[in-house]
Amino acid sequence: MAINEEITLKKLEVFLSFMELNNLARVADALGQSTVSVHRALHSLEDGLRCPLFKREGRSLIPLHAAYTFAESARRALAECEEGVRKVREMSGINPVRLKIGSLYSLTLHCIPQLVIALKLRRPGLDIDLTLGSNRELLQSLADGRLDAIIVGVQEDEHHAGLVAVPLFQDDIFLAAPLASPYAGAASVDLQALRDDKFVTLNEGFVTSQSFNHAFELAGFVPDTAMRVGDIFSLINLVSGGIGYSLLPGRVRAFSSRIELLPLDARYGSHQQITLLMLSSRERDPNLLALAAECRLYGRRDEVGN
């Protein structure tokens, strides 16, 4: 019997996600679609089967016995298709069971471990390589094909042609000061008051260096930069040791109890958008789709937490 053209692998994926999550909005979040698209996919799948899968109770869909029966076959069909894709790619010299992700050092305390754990639960057979570096290094590695995806910070007006962007969360920039500084406990700090102070910052190519420069452009002066370093941990140690102040994102607060992050005056506010970036040409890769879905869920949890 010919299979109706309304029955597609994508619709099977939507159907199985709904059977697992039992909520249109959660399926939409997980797959990066609208609830309307999810509902339409389920309805057209029923049309293609010429058999009802759900009963409607108000705005809810309740799976019928037929849906549970069909789900067993749908899982086998998707698994067989994925296995076929894996074998073909391996024959072509492509290893789809390994995902190479790039990240900033400052995301390794909470964000990256949570994403990796969630991704491994979603795709147990997937091996993950993690590369840490600056924005500039990671973007170049992504363009060269040495990385499959990167999670970095981008400025509010920053755009990257040819890349798909999935935002996770926004991070504010603070004045980083040693615990005994004159500004300890201040509700906000005016950068103009620090014209004669020394600063330390990251090398060019890091998004936090961009934020540093942006804030002082808003303040209208060039800071006295005593030292530039190549990693966030050395920078925190220099600040705590009294070598100079710095400007750092809020996420580094958990790395050290020896510095204080103080809010900047609103005139010098600067933000970073932590974002997943991947090549547009590969956005339908199953492993990258899974990573993007987990990044969207992470972003939703962060919104709820705030």
Protein Blocks (a to p, Z undefined) as FASTA:
>chain_A
ZZdfklcfklmmmmmmmmmnopaklmmmmnopafklmmmmmmmmmmmnopafbdcehjac
cddfklmmmmmmmmmmmmmmmmmmmmmmmmnopafkbccddddfklmmmmmmmmmmmmmm
mmmmbccddddddfklmmmmmmnopafbdcddddfklccehiacddfbdcdddddddfkb
mkgoiabdcfklmmmpccddddehiaklmmmmmmmmmnopacddfbdcfbfklmmmmmmn
opaccdddfklmmmpckbccddddfklgccddddddddfklmmgmklmmmmmmmmmmmmm
mmmmZZ
